[in-house]
Amino acid sequence: MWEKIEAILKEKQMTEAELLEQLSNAGKLFLKRTKSGNSPNPPYVRVCEITKILGVKTDDIIPDDY
């Protein structure tokens, strides 16, 4: 999932720090876990939080094999 988020950040010319500024504390923790590969079952509410900030659909960041 992190790879997809990272690609969207690059496409939107947005930094990880800019995304983190807009996330809730739970969202920040989720992003940290996702980046390290420790979030195999992402909570839907966190996925929605990130996609809302990035302006994309949930399908755009959920792994193809999920």
Helices and strands as residue ranges (DSSP letters): H 2-11, H 16-22, H 25-36, H 44-54, G 58-60
